[in-house]
Amino acid sequence: MIYLELFLGFLRVGCFAFGGAYSAIPLIRDVVISSGWLTDDALTDMIAVSESTPGPIMINLATYVGSVKGGFLGSVVATFAVVLPSFVIILLVMVIFQRLMKNPYVEAVINGLIPCVIGIISAVGGYMMLRCCFATGADWAPDFKALFLTAFLALLMFGSKPLLRKKLSPIMLILISAVLGILFY
């Protein structure tokens, strides 16, 4: 019975929590306190823990409350219930979006936005590269380690396809960058 109560309670939270996790806290508090699952003090402690752990607060709270009331299965049920409405909404949006993409006007707008997004990402990447490779200030002194790493990673990214006959995955580039950054700095 507790699993059904957890499911229905957190499904209600997932359906009516708009405006982010912090705006959902009063709704979660209402569901948890009115159901008698936790005291107000225990819930306040869980909110503090949820804010300090990685991940969305609403999901962390659902997992913690579900775990306290129903063990592992309770945490799974509460977490599933709180994300289910968002998941269904995203699926519906994707179905609608798939149909809209067949419209030539929508397709033209999307195709027109692609170069804009590429330009924005390139500009931010270029700015970040300049900030990392050259010390800011009046002298603009180069950081030779950063310049070497940037050149090496660019060579890896663009040179891997002819050598490996496939592109190096972005995840592998991120891992290589992290290891080299740790080694050099």
GIDA-V832187 format. One line per field, one symbol per residue. ss: DSSP state (A for helix, B for strand, O for the rest). psi: psi as a letter, one per 30 degrees, with the letter a starting at -180 (. if undefined). A space follows every 50 residues. Layout:
# GIDA-V832187
ss = ???
psi = ???
This chain:
# GIDA-V832187
ss = OAAAAAAAAAAAAAAAOOOOAAAAAAAAAAAAAAAOOOOAAAAAAAAAAA AAOOOOAAAAAAAAAAAAAAAAAAAAAAAAAAAAAAAAAAAAAAAAAAAA OOOAAAAAAAAAAAAAAAAAAAAAAAAAAAAAABOOOOOOOBOAAAAAAA AAAAAAAAAAAAAAOOOOOAAAAAAAAAAAAAAAO
psi = eeeeeeeeefeeeeegjkgleeffeeeeeeeeeffgelleeeeeeeeeee fflklkeeeeeeeeeeeefgaeeeeeeeeeeffeeeeeeeeeeeeeeeee ffkfeeeeeeeffeeeeeeeeeeeeeeeeeeefkklaffhkkjeeeeeee eeeeeeeffeeeefglkkkeeeeeeeeeeeeeee.
